[in-house]
């Protein structure tokens, strides 16, 4: 029984990651890697400063990964991805606008 489930799992993973591998799967994986990299950037920045911070690069990684994931969702016709990433991208852009505005007015933030 355990061997059967192992074979079924192996078949499933092969189907998902090998048999269906194409440009768009690679594109989507790169998008997810970019999106995940933002957390590494945030963690490293926080460790260096000894406090939790969200650096500007976090938002750029968010936009890049989010837009690529949005394109992937559009091509694959995935409404959950399209809605989620379209809304999230607005938030990322707005945060950058707020940071730029605060820097222009001379405000000091944790991003300074």
Biopython code that builds the backbone (N, CA, C, O; Angstrom):
import numpy as np
from Bio.PDB.StructureBuilder import StructureBuilder

atoms = [
    (1, "UNK", "N", (0.820, -1.197, 0.000)),
    (1, "UNK", "CA", (0.000, 0.000, 0.000)),
    (1, "UNK", "C", (0.863, 1.260, 0.000)),
    (1, "UNK", "O", (0.613, 2.187, -0.769)),
    (2, "UNK", "N", (1.876, 1.290, 0.862)),
    (2, "UNK", "CA", (2.764, 2.454, 0.907)),
    (2, "UNK", "C", (3.506, 2.591, -0.417)),
    (2, "UNK", "O", (3.702, 3.702, -0.911)),
    (3, "UNK", "N", (3.914, 1.474, -0.985)),
    (3, "UNK", "CA", (4.615, 1.509, -2.271)),
    (3, "UNK", "C", (3.696, 2.071, -3.353)),
    (3, "UNK", "O", (4.128, 2.848, -4.205)),
    (4, "UNK", "N", (2.435, 1.675, -3.310)),
    (4, "UNK", "CA", (1.473, 2.192, -4.296)),
    (4, "UNK", "C", (1.353, 3.709, -4.192)),
    (4, "UNK", "O", (1.396, 4.404, -5.207)),
    (5, "UNK", "N", (1.199, 4.235, -2.953)),
    (5, "UNK", "CA", (1.084, 5.681, -2.778)),
    (5, "UNK", "C", (2.355, 6.401, -3.199)),
    (5, "UNK", "O", (2.299, 7.509, -3.731)),
    (6, "UNK", "N", (3.498, 5.775, -2.963)),
    (6, "UNK", "CA", (4.763, 6.351, -3.416)),
    (6, "UNK", "C", (4.818, 6.454, -4.926)),
    (6, "UNK", "O", (5.289, 7.452, -5.472)),
    (7, "UNK", "N", (4.334, 5.414, -5.606)),
    (7, "UNK", "CA", (4.306, 5.430, -7.070)),
    (7, "UNK", "C", (3.333, 6.482, -7.597)),
    (7, "UNK", "O", (3.632, 7.182, -8.564)),
    (8, "UNK", "N", (2.167, 6.591, -6.959)),
    (8, "UNK", "CA", (1.178, 7.591, -7.368)),
    (8, "UNK", "C", (1.757, 8.996, -7.179)),
    (8, "UNK", "O", (1.614, 9.849, -8.054)),
    (9, "UNK", "N", (2.405, 9.233, -6.049)),
    (9, "UNK", "CA", (3.028, 10.537, -5.798)),
    (9, "UNK", "C", (4.122, 10.813, -6.822)),
    (9, "UNK", "O", (4.220, 11.922, -7.348)),
    (10, "UNK", "N", (4.939, 9.811, -7.102)),
    (10, "UNK", "CA", (5.999, 9.970, -8.097)),
    (10, "UNK", "C", (5.443, 10.295, -9.471)),
    (10, "UNK", "O", (5.973, 11.153, -10.177)),
    (11, "UNK", "N", (4.376, 9.610, -9.849)),
    (11, "UNK", "CA", (3.726, 9.882, -11.141)),
    (11, "UNK", "C", (3.175, 11.308, -11.190)),
    (11, "UNK", "O", (3.310, 12.003, -12.196)),
    (12, "UNK", "N", (2.559, 11.726, -10.098)),
    (12, "UNK", "CA", (1.997, 13.073, -10.030)),
    (12, "UNK", "C", (3.103, 14.123, -10.166)),
    (12, "UNK", "O", (2.983, 15.057, -10.959)),
    (13, "UNK", "N", (4.177, 13.966, -9.389)),
    (13, "UNK", "CA", (5.273, 14.939, -9.442)),
    (13, "UNK", "C", (5.931, 14.965, -10.815)),
    (13, "UNK", "O", (6.301, 16.032, -11.305)),
    (14, "UNK", "N", (6.078, 13.807, -11.434)),
    (14, "UNK", "CA", (6.637, 13.759, -12.786)),
    (14, "UNK", "C", (5.737, 14.515, -13.757)),
    (14, "UNK", "O", (6.214, 15.295, -14.581)),
    (15, "UNK", "N", (4.430, 14.276, -13.652)),
    (15, "UNK", "CA", (3.475, 14.942, -14.543)),
    (15, "UNK", "C", (3.515, 16.450, -14.370)),
    (15, "UNK", "O", (3.510, 17.192, -15.352)),
    (16, "UNK", "N", (3.554, 16.900, -13.134)),
    (16, "UNK", "CA", (3.506, 18.342, -12.861)),
    (16, "UNK", "C", (4.812, 19.050, -13.229)),
    (16, "UNK", "O", (4.782, 20.113, -13.849)),
    (17, "UNK", "N", (5.959, 18.471, -12.855)),
    (17, "UNK", "CA", (7.229, 19.187, -12.994)),
    (17, "UNK", "C", (8.077, 18.791, -14.198)),
    (17, "UNK", "O", (8.969, 19.546, -14.585)),
    (18, "UNK", "N", (7.831, 17.647, -14.790)),
    (18, "UNK", "CA", (8.664, 17.206, -15.910)),
    (18, "UNK", "C", (7.857, 17.140, -17.208)),
    (18, "UNK", "O", (8.212, 17.786, -18.194)),
    (19, "UNK", "N", (6.785, 16.369, -17.207)),
    (19, "UNK", "CA", (6.007, 16.169, -18.439)),
    (19, "UNK", "C", (5.401, 17.477, -18.950)),
    (19, "UNK", "O", (5.285, 17.670, -20.160)),
    (20, "UNK", "N", (5.019, 18.367, -18.052)),
    (20, "UNK", "CA", (4.376, 19.624, -18.462)),
    (20, "UNK", "C", (5.338, 20.805, -18.454)),
    (20, "UNK", "O", (4.903, 21.956, -18.497)),
    (21, "UNK", "N", (6.641, 20.534, -18.400)),
    (21, "UNK", "CA", (7.614, 21.623, -18.355)),
    (21, "UNK", "C", (7.661, 22.320, -19.704)),
    (21, "UNK", "O", (7.839, 21.690, -20.747)),
    (22, "UNK", "N", (7.495, 23.648, -19.659)),
    (22, "UNK", "CA", (7.586, 24.468, -20.860)),
    (22, "UNK", "C", (8.078, 25.853, -20.455)),
    (22, "UNK", "O", (8.409, 26.092, -19.293)),
    (23, "UNK", "N", (8.121, 26.751, -21.417)),
    (23, "UNK", "CA", (8.602, 28.111, -21.152)),
    (23, "UNK", "C", (7.809, 28.762, -20.028)),
    (23, "UNK", "O", (8.397, 29.387, -19.145)),
    (24, "UNK", "N", (6.479, 28.627, -20.042)),
    (24, "UNK", "CA", (5.656, 29.328, -19.063)),
    (24, "UNK", "C", (5.816, 28.773, -17.654)),
    (24, "UNK", "O", (5.700, 29.513, -16.677)),
    (25, "UNK", "N", (6.078, 27.487, -17.547)),
    (25, "UNK", "CA", (6.358, 26.933, -16.224)),
    (25, "UNK", "C", (7.672, 27.504, -15.712)),
    (25, "UNK", "O", (7.765, 27.892, -14.547)),
    (26, "UNK", "N", (8.688, 27.562, -16.565)),
    (26, "UNK", "CA", (9.978, 28.148, -16.176)),
    (26, "UNK", "C", (9.790, 29.620, -15.800)),
    (26, "UNK", "O", (10.347, 30.084, -14.805)),
    (27, "UNK", "N", (9.009, 30.349, -16.590)),
    (27, "UNK", "CA", (8.728, 31.760, -16.322)),
    (27, "UNK", "C", (8.057, 31.919, -14.956)),
    (27, "UNK", "O", (8.445, 32.779, -14.165)),
    (28, "UNK", "N", (7.056, 31.092, -14.686)),
    (28, "UNK", "CA", (6.349, 31.144, -13.407)),
    (28, "UNK", "C", (7.250, 30.810, -12.233)),
    (28, "UNK", "O", (7.135, 31.415, -11.167)),
    (29, "UNK", "N", (8.145, 29.852, -12.419)),
    (29, "UNK", "CA", (9.082, 29.504, -11.348)),
    (29, "UNK", "C", (10.055, 30.649, -11.064)),
    (29, "UNK", "O", (10.354, 30.942, -9.907)),
    (30, "UNK", "N", (10.541, 31.288, -12.113)),
    (30, "UNK", "CA", (11.423, 32.451, -11.930)),
    (30, "UNK", "C", (10.671, 33.572, -11.216)),
    (30, "UNK", "O", (11.222, 34.233, -10.337)),
    (31, "UNK", "N", (9.414, 33.781, -11.595)),
    (31, "UNK", "CA", (8.588, 34.802, -10.936)),
    (31, "UNK", "C", (8.476, 34.511, -9.441)),
    (31, "UNK", "O", (8.621, 35.415, -8.619)),
    (32, "UNK", "N", (8.220, 33.259, -9.092)),
    (32, "UNK", "CA", (8.104, 32.890, -7.684)),
    (32, "UNK", "C", (9.427, 33.041, -6.947)),
    (32, "UNK", "O", (9.451, 33.436, -5.781)),
    (33, "UNK", "N", (10.531, 32.727, -7.627)),
    (33, "UNK", "CA", (11.845, 32.911, -6.998)),
    (33, "UNK", "C", (12.117, 34.386, -6.724)),
    (33, "UNK", "O", (12.623, 34.734, -5.657)),
    (34, "UNK", "N", (11.789, 35.246, -7.670)),
    (34, "UNK", "CA", (11.949, 36.693, -7.456)),
    (34, "UNK", "C", (11.087, 37.167, -6.297)),
    (34, "UNK", "O", (11.533, 37.936, -5.445)),
    (35, "UNK", "N", (9.854, 36.700, -6.277)),
    (35, "UNK", "CA", (8.923, 37.097, -5.240)),
    (35, "UNK", "C", (9.414, 36.623, -3.868)),
    (35, "UNK", "O", (9.305, 37.351, -2.882)),
    (36, "UNK", "N", (9.947, 35.421, -3.809)),
    (36, "UNK", "CA", (10.466, 34.883, -2.557)),
    (36, "UNK", "C", (11.743, 35.598, -2.136)),
    (36, "UNK", "O", (11.998, 35.753, -0.942)),
    (37, "UNK", "N", (12.542, 36.033, -3.094)),
    (37, "UNK", "CA", (13.801, 36.723, -2.792)),
    (37, "UNK", "C", (13.569, 37.987, -1.974)),
    (37, "UNK", "O", (14.456, 38.416, -1.237)),
    (38, "UNK", "N", (12.403, 38.580, -2.092)),
    (38, "UNK", "CA", (12.124, 39.808, -1.339)),
    (38, "UNK", "C", (12.200, 39.556, 0.162)),
    (38, "UNK", "O", (12.605, 40.436, 0.922)),
    (39, "UNK", "N", (11.812, 38.362, 0.589)),
    (39, "UNK", "CA", (11.881, 38.050, 2.015)),
    (39, "UNK", "C", (13.320, 37.882, 2.474)),
    (39, "UNK", "O", (13.661, 38.249, 3.599)),
    (40, "UNK", "N", (14.167, 37.330, 1.614)),
    (40, "UNK", "CA", (15.586, 37.240, 1.953)),
    (40, "UNK", "C", (16.200, 38.624, 2.070)),
    (40, "UNK", "O", (16.979, 38.883, 2.988)),
    (41, "UNK", "N", (15.856, 39.513, 1.149)),
    (41, "UNK", "CA", (16.346, 40.892, 1.183)),
    (41, "UNK", "C", (15.906, 41.576, 2.482)),
    (41, "UNK", "O", (16.704, 42.246, 3.136)),
    (42, "UNK", "N", (14.654, 41.407, 2.844)),
    (42, "UNK", "CA", (14.120, 42.016, 4.066)),
    (42, "UNK", "C", (14.807, 41.443, 5.300)),
    (42, "UNK", "O", (15.150, 42.188, 6.219)),
    (43, "UNK", "N", (15.006, 40.157, 5.331)),
    (43, "UNK", "CA", (15.628, 39.498, 6.469)),
    (43, "UNK", "C", (17.075, 39.965, 6.637)),
    (43, "UNK", "O", (17.496, 40.306, 7.742)),
    (44, "UNK", "N", (17.833, 39.979, 5.540)),
    (44, "UNK", "CA", (19.235, 40.407, 5.606)),
    (44, "UNK", "C", (19.328, 41.860, 6.057)),
    (44, "UNK", "O", (20.166, 42.193, 6.894)),
    (45, "UNK", "N", (18.477, 42.729, 5.513)),
    (45, "UNK", "CA", (18.482, 44.142, 5.916)),
    (45, "UNK", "C", (18.157, 44.292, 7.396)),
    (45, "UNK", "O", (18.784, 45.086, 8.097)),
    (46, "UNK", "N", (17.186, 43.538, 7.864)),
    (46, "UNK", "CA", (16.793, 43.604, 9.273)),
    (46, "UNK", "C", (17.918, 43.114, 10.176)),
    (46, "UNK", "O", (18.180, 43.716, 11.217)),
    (47, "UNK", "N", (18.576, 42.043, 9.794)),
    (47, "UNK", "CA", (19.683, 41.509, 10.590)),
    (47, "UNK", "C", (20.828, 42.519, 10.661)),
    (47, "UNK", "O", (21.437, 42.698, 11.715)),
    (48, "UNK", "N", (21.115, 43.167, 9.552)),
    (48, "UNK", "CA", (22.209, 44.150, 9.531)),
    (48, "UNK", "C", (21.932, 45.335, 10.450)),
    (48, "UNK", "O", (22.845, 45.858, 11.089)),
    (49, "UNK", "N", (20.659, 45.760, 10.515)),
    (49, "UNK", "CA", (20.306, 46.911, 11.341)),
    (49, "UNK", "C", (19.870, 46.532, 12.751)),
    (49, "UNK", "O", (19.730, 47.396, 13.617)),
    (50, "UNK", "N", (19.658, 45.257, 12.976)),
    (50, "UNK", "CA", (19.259, 44.810, 14.300)),
    (50, "UNK", "C", (17.814, 45.144, 14.646)),
    (50, "UNK", "O", (17.436, 45.137, 15.818)),
    (51, "UNK", "N", (17.020, 45.432, 13.647)),
    (51, "UNK", "CA", (15.592, 45.705, 13.844)),
    (51, "UNK", "C", (14.852, 45.381, 12.547)),
    (51, "UNK", "O", (15.450, 45.320, 11.473)),
    (52, "UNK", "N", (13.566, 45.178, 12.666)),
    (52, "UNK", "CA", (12.779, 44.837, 11.484)),
    (52, "UNK", "C", (12.613, 46.060, 10.592)),
    (52, "UNK", "O", (12.114, 47.096, 11.033)),
    (53, "UNK", "N", (13.032, 45.936, 9.335)),
    (53, "UNK", "CA", (12.895, 47.015, 8.357)),
    (53, "UNK", "C", (12.382, 46.436, 7.045)),
    (53, "UNK", "O", (12.506, 45.239, 6.786)),
    (54, "UNK", "N", (11.815, 47.292, 6.239)),
    (54, "UNK", "CA", (11.380, 46.905, 4.894)),
    (54, "UNK", "C", (12.102, 47.842, 3.923)),
    (54, "UNK", "O", (11.666, 48.972, 3.706)),
    (55, "UNK", "N", (13.207, 47.367, 3.339)),
    (55, "UNK", "CA", (13.978, 48.230, 2.432)),
    (55, "UNK", "C", (13.258, 48.450, 1.102)),
    (55, "UNK", "O", (12.363, 47.691, 0.730)),
    (56, "UNK", "N", (13.659, 49.486, 0.409)),
    (56, "UNK", "CA", (13.070, 49.809, -0.892)),
    (56, "UNK", "C", (13.202, 48.632, -1.862)),
    (56, "UNK", "O", (12.297, 48.382, -2.658)),
    (57, "UNK", "N", (14.311, 47.918, -1.800)),
    (57, "UNK", "CA", (14.505, 46.790, -2.709)),
    (57, "UNK", "C", (13.443, 45.709, -2.507)),
    (57, "UNK", "O", (13.117, 44.986, -3.449)),
    (58, "UNK", "N", (12.903, 45.588, -1.300)),
    (58, "UNK", "CA", (11.813, 44.646, -1.038)),
    (58, "UNK", "C", (10.641, 44.930, -1.972)),
    (58, "UNK", "O", (10.044, 44.015, -2.538)),
    (59, "UNK", "N", (10.322, 46.221, -2.121)),
    (59, "UNK", "CA", (9.179, 46.599, -2.960)),
    (59, "UNK", "C", (9.471, 46.394, -4.427)),
    (59, "UNK", "O", (8.564, 46.063, -5.190)),
    (60, "UNK", "N", (10.734, 46.583, -4.854)),
    (60, "UNK", "CA", (11.082, 46.331, -6.249)),
    (60, "UNK", "C", (11.017, 44.840, -6.573)),
    (60, "UNK", "O", (10.541, 44.454, -7.641)),
    (61, "UNK", "N", (11.498, 43.999, -5.649)),
    (61, "UNK", "CA", (11.357, 42.551, -5.837)),
    (61, "UNK", "C", (9.877, 42.172, -5.864)),
    (61, "UNK", "O", (9.473, 41.305, -6.638)),
    (62, "UNK", "N", (9.073, 42.815, -5.027)),
    (62, "UNK", "CA", (7.635, 42.540, -4.994)),
    (62, "UNK", "C", (6.990, 42.865, -6.335)),
    (62, "UNK", "O", (6.206, 42.075, -6.861)),
    (63, "UNK", "N", (7.321, 44.028, -6.884)),
    (63, "UNK", "CA", (6.750, 44.429, -8.170)),
    (63, "UNK", "C", (7.197, 43.475, -9.283)),
    (63, "UNK", "O", (6.374, 43.005, -10.069)),
    (64, "UNK", "N", (8.495, 43.194, -9.347)),
    (64, "UNK", "CA", (9.004, 42.325, -10.410)),
    (64, "UNK", "C", (8.377, 40.935, -10.326)),
    (64, "UNK", "O", (7.856, 40.422, -11.315)),
    (65, "UNK", "N", (8.430, 40.338, -9.155)),
    (65, "UNK", "CA", (7.855, 39.005, -8.992)),
    (65, "UNK", "C", (6.348, 39.001, -9.163)),
    (65, "UNK", "O", (5.784, 38.082, -9.757)),
    (66, "UNK", "N", (5.692, 40.042, -8.637)),
    (66, "UNK", "CA", (4.236, 40.135, -8.754)),
    (66, "UNK", "C", (3.769, 40.318, -10.191)),
    (66, "UNK", "O", (2.808, 39.679, -10.619)),
    (67, "UNK", "N", (4.447, 41.192, -10.939)),
    (67, "UNK", "CA", (4.057, 41.399, -12.340)),
    (67, "UNK", "C", (4.324, 40.158, -13.191)),
    (67, "UNK", "O", (3.534, 39.811, -14.069)),
    (68, "UNK", "N", (5.449, 39.495, -12.919)),
    (68, "UNK", "CA", (5.726, 38.266, -13.672)),
    (68, "UNK", "C", (4.696, 37.188, -13.339)),
    (68, "UNK", "O", (4.253, 36.454, -14.222)),
    (69, "UNK", "N", (4.323, 37.097, -12.076)),
    (69, "UNK", "CA", (3.306, 36.122, -11.684)),
    (69, "UNK", "C", (1.957, 36.487, -12.288)),
    (69, "UNK", "O", (1.191, 35.606, -12.679)),
    (70, "UNK", "N", (1.663, 37.789, -12.366)),
    (70, "UNK", "CA", (0.430, 38.244, -13.008)),
    (70, "UNK", "C", (0.416, 37.843, -14.486)),
    (70, "UNK", "O", (-0.593, 37.339, -14.978)),
    (71, "UNK", "N", (1.509, 38.058, -15.185)),
    (71, "UNK", "CA", (1.595, 37.655, -16.597)),
    (71, "UNK", "C", (1.385, 36.151, -16.717)),
    (71, "UNK", "O", (0.650, 35.690, -17.591)),
    (72, "UNK", "N", (2.025, 35.394, -15.847)),
    (72, "UNK", "CA", (1.852, 33.934, -15.849)),
    (72, "UNK", "C", (0.379, 33.573, -15.659)),
    (72, "UNK", "O", (-0.152, 32.719, -16.369)),
    (73, "UNK", "N", (-0.276, 34.226, -14.701)),
    (73, "UNK", "CA", (-1.685, 33.959, -14.442)),
    (73, "UNK", "C", (-2.571, 34.295, -15.633)),
    (73, "UNK", "O", (-3.529, 33.579, -15.927)),
    (74, "UNK", "N", (-2.244, 35.388, -16.314)),
    (74, "UNK", "CA", (-3.018, 35.788, -17.494)),
    (74, "UNK", "C", (-2.850, 34.749, -18.609)),
    (74, "UNK", "O", (-3.827, 34.317, -19.221)),
    (75, "UNK", "N", (-1.602, 34.359, -18.861)),
    (75, "UNK", "CA", (-1.347, 33.382, -19.915)),
    (75, "UNK", "C", (-2.014, 32.040, -19.592)),
    (75, "UNK", "O", (-2.580, 31.395, -20.475)),
    (76, "UNK", "N", (-1.945, 31.629, -18.336)),
    (76, "UNK", "CA", (-2.516, 30.345, -17.925)),
    (76, "UNK", "C", (-4.012, 30.436, -17.611)),
    (76, "UNK", "O", (-4.651, 29.430, -17.305)),
    (77, "UNK", "N", (-4.561, 31.652, -17.690)),
    (77, "UNK", "CA", (-5.994, 31.879, -17.431)),
    (77, "UNK", "C", (-6.403, 31.407, -16.038)),
    (77, "UNK", "O", (-7.379, 30.676, -15.864)),
    (78, "UNK", "N", (-5.619, 31.852, -15.050)),
    (78, "UNK", "CA", (-5.857, 31.493, -13.654)),
    (78, "UNK", "C", (-6.442, 32.695, -12.922)),
    (78, "UNK", "O", (-5.698, 33.600, -12.543)),
    (79, "UNK", "N", (-7.768, 32.728, -12.712)),
    (79, "UNK", "CA", (-8.389, 33.909, -12.100)),
    (79, "UNK", "C", (-7.903, 34.209, -10.691)),
    (79, "UNK", "O", (-7.828, 35.377, -10.308)),
    (80, "UNK", "N", (-7.574, 33.193, -9.913)),
    (80, "UNK", "CA", (-7.084, 33.430, -8.552)),
    (80, "UNK", "C", (-5.770, 34.202, -8.587)),
    (80, "UNK", "O", (-5.586, 35.155, -7.830)),
    (81, "UNK", "N", (-4.863, 33.793, -9.460)),
    (81, "UNK", "CA", (-3.576, 34.482, -9.588)),
    (81, "UNK", "C", (-3.780, 35.884, -10.151)),
    (81, "UNK", "O", (-3.174, 36.837, -9.661)),
    (82, "UNK", "N", (-4.615, 36.025, -11.164)),
    (82, "UNK", "CA", (-4.846, 37.333, -11.790)),
    (82, "UNK", "C", (-5.383, 38.327, -10.769)),
    (82, "UNK", "O", (-4.851, 39.430, -10.647)),
    (83, "UNK", "N", (-6.413, 37.962, -10.047)),
    (83, "UNK", "CA", (-7.020, 38.874, -9.070)),
    (83, "UNK", "C", (-6.040, 39.196, -7.948)),
    (83, "UNK", "O", (-5.864, 40.358, -7.582)),
    (84, "UNK", "N", (-5.407, 38.167, -7.409)),
    (84, "UNK", "CA", (-4.478, 38.375, -6.297)),
    (84, "UNK", "C", (-3.294, 39.243, -6.663)),
    (84, "UNK", "O", (-2.952, 40.166, -5.924)),
    (85, "UNK", "N", (-2.662, 38.963, -7.793)),
    (85, "UNK", "CA", (-1.474, 39.721, -8.168)),
    (85, "UNK", "C", (-1.803, 41.117, -8.685)),
    (85, "UNK", "O", (-1.017, 42.043, -8.486)),
    (86, "UNK", "N", (-2.932, 41.286, -9.336)),
    (86, "UNK", "CA", (-3.321, 42.628, -9.794)),
    (86, "UNK", "C", (-3.539, 43.545, -8.592)),
    (86, "UNK", "O", (-3.081, 44.688, -8.586)),
    (87, "UNK", "N", (-4.231, 43.045, -7.588)),
    (87, "UNK", "CA", (-4.477, 43.847, -6.376)),
    (87, "UNK", "C", (-3.176, 44.104, -5.621)),
    (87, "UNK", "O", (-2.929, 45.220, -5.166)),
    (88, "UNK", "N", (-2.348, 43.073, -5.490)),
    (88, "UNK", "CA", (-1.094, 43.214, -4.747)),
    (88, "UNK", "C", (-0.142, 44.192, -5.422)),
    (88, "UNK", "O", (0.543, 44.956, -4.743)),
    (89, "UNK", "N", (-0.094, 44.175, -6.754)),
    (89, "UNK", "CA", (0.799, 45.081, -7.474)),
    (89, "UNK", "C", (0.438, 46.535, -7.191)),
    (89, "UNK", "O", (1.320, 47.384, -7.066)),
    (90, "UNK", "N", (-0.842, 46.817, -7.090)),
    (90, "UNK", "CA", (-1.269, 48.170, -6.723)),
    (90, "UNK", "C", (-0.679, 48.564, -5.366)),
    (90, "UNK", "O", (-0.212, 49.691, -5.198)),
    (91, "UNK", "N", (-0.699, 47.657, -4.413)),
    (91, "UNK", "CA", (-0.156, 47.924, -3.072)),
    (91, "UNK", "C", (1.347, 48.179, -3.139)),
    (91, "UNK", "O", (1.851, 49.086, -2.477)),
    (92, "UNK", "N", (2.063, 47.387, -3.931)),
    (92, "UNK", "CA", (3.514, 47.567, -4.037)),
    (92, "UNK", "C", (3.859, 48.927, -4.634)),
    (92, "UNK", "O", (4.737, 49.629, -4.133)),
    (93, "UNK", "N", (3.168, 49.288, -5.698)),
    (93, "UNK", "CA", (3.412, 50.587, -6.343)),
    (93, "UNK", "C", (3.079, 51.719, -5.379)),
    (93, "UNK", "O", (3.822, 52.696, -5.284)),
    (94, "UNK", "N", (1.980, 51.592, -4.674)),
    (94, "UNK", "CA", (1.573, 52.640, -3.727)),
    (94, "UNK", "C", (2.607, 52.797, -2.614)),
    (94, "UNK", "O", (2.897, 53.922, -2.208)),
    (95, "UNK", "N", (3.159, 51.714, -2.119)),
    (95, "UNK", "CA", (4.183, 51.810, -1.082)),
    (95, "UNK", "C", (5.423, 52.532, -1.594)),
    (95, "UNK", "O", (6.014, 53.335, -0.872)),
    (96, "UNK", "N", (5.820, 52.257, -2.826)),
    (96, "UNK", "CA", (6.968, 52.970, -3.394)),
    (96, "UNK", "C", (6.640, 54.451, -3.531)),
    (96, "UNK", "O", (7.488, 55.297, -3.249)),
    (97, "UNK", "N", (5.430, 54.775, -3.958)),
    (97, "UNK", "CA", (5.028, 56.181, -4.071)),
    (97, "UNK", "C", (5.111, 56.873, -2.709)),
    (97, "UNK", "O", (5.584, 58.006, -2.623)),
    (98, "UNK", "N", (4.667, 56.223, -1.669)),
    (98, "UNK", "CA", (4.719, 56.801, -0.330)),
    (98, "UNK", "C", (6.159, 56.986, 0.145)),
    (98, "UNK", "O", (6.484, 58.003, 0.757)),
    (99, "UNK", "N", (7.011, 56.020, -0.130)),
    (99, "UNK", "CA", (8.421, 56.138, 0.272)),
    (99, "UNK", "C", (9.079, 57.298, -0.452)),
    (99, "UNK", "O", (9.784, 58.096, 0.165)),
    (100, "UNK", "N", (8.856, 57.398, -1.759)),
    (100, "UNK", "CA", (9.435, 58.494, -2.547)),
    (100, "UNK", "C", (8.913, 59.833, -2.034)),
    (100, "UNK", "O", (9.682, 60.785, -1.897)),
    (101, "UNK", "N", (7.636, 59.913, -1.754)),
    (101, "UNK", "CA", (7.041, 61.149, -1.239)),
    (101, "UNK", "C", (7.672, 61.542, 0.092)),
    (101, "UNK", "O", (8.002, 62.709, 0.303)),
    (102, "UNK", "N", (7.840, 60.579, 0.986)),
    (102, "UNK", "CA", (8.433, 60.863, 2.294)),
    (102, "UNK", "C", (9.889, 61.284, 2.173)),
    (102, "UNK", "O", (10.339, 62.175, 2.894)),
    (103, "UNK", "N", (10.625, 60.659, 1.273)),
    (103, "UNK", "CA", (12.018, 61.052, 1.062)),
    (103, "UNK", "C", (12.102, 62.452, 0.477)),
    (103, "UNK", "O", (12.977, 63.233, 0.852)),
    (104, "UNK", "N", (11.196, 62.773, -0.443)),
    (104, "UNK", "CA", (11.197, 64.103, -1.067)),
    (104, "UNK", "C", (10.883, 65.192, -0.043)),
    (104, "UNK", "O", (11.407, 66.302, -0.135)),
    (105, "UNK", "N", (10.033, 64.877, 0.926)),
    (105, "UNK", "CA", (9.665, 65.882, 1.930)),
    (105, "UNK", "C", (10.646, 65.911, 3.094)),
    (105, "UNK", "O", (10.485, 66.708, 4.018)),
    (106, "UNK", "N", (11.661, 65.050, 3.061)),
    (106, "UNK", "CA", (12.679, 65.063, 4.108)),
    (106, "UNK", "C", (12.350, 64.201, 5.313)),
    (106, "UNK", "O", (13.096, 64.214, 6.293)),
    (107, "UNK", "N", (11.264, 63.459, 5.272)),
    (107, "UNK", "CA", (10.910, 62.579, 6.383)),
    (107, "UNK", "C", (11.922, 61.460, 6.501)),
    (107, "UNK", "O", (12.440, 60.960, 5.503)),
    (108, "UNK", "N", (12.191, 61.079, 7.725)),
    (108, "UNK", "CA", (13.077, 59.950, 7.972)),
    (108, "UNK", "C", (12.230, 58.729, 8.272)),
    (108, "UNK", "O", (11.377, 58.753, 9.160)),
    (109, "UNK", "N", (12.471, 57.661, 7.525)),
    (109, "UNK", "CA", (11.771, 56.405, 7.766)),
    (109, "UNK", "C", (12.806, 55.322, 8.012)),
    (109, "UNK", "O", (14.007, 55.572, 7.912)),
    (110, "UNK", "N", (12.357, 54.147, 8.327)),
    (110, "UNK", "CA", (13.280, 53.026, 8.511)),
    (110, "UNK", "C", (13.983, 52.670, 7.220)),
    (110, "UNK", "O", (14.998, 51.974, 7.241)),
    (111, "UNK", "N", (13.463, 53.135, 6.097)),
    (111, "UNK", "CA", (14.083, 52.854, 4.802)),
    (111, "UNK", "C", (15.242, 53.791, 4.502)),
    (111, "UNK", "O", (15.973, 53.581, 3.534)),
    (112, "UNK", "N", (15.418, 54.822, 5.319)),
    (112, "UNK", "CA", (16.466, 55.819, 5.056)),
    (112, "UNK", "C", (17.846, 55.247, 5.246)),
    (112, "UNK", "O", (18.837, 55.954, 5.065)),
]
sb = StructureBuilder()
sb.init_structure("model")
sb.init_model(0)
sb.init_chain("A")
sb.init_seg("    ")
for serial, (resi, resn, name, xyz) in enumerate(atoms, 1):
    if name == "N":
        sb.init_residue(resn, " ", resi, " ")
    sb.init_atom(name, np.array(xyz, "f"), 0.0, 1.0, " ", f" {name:<3s}", serial, name[0])
structure = sb.get_structure()
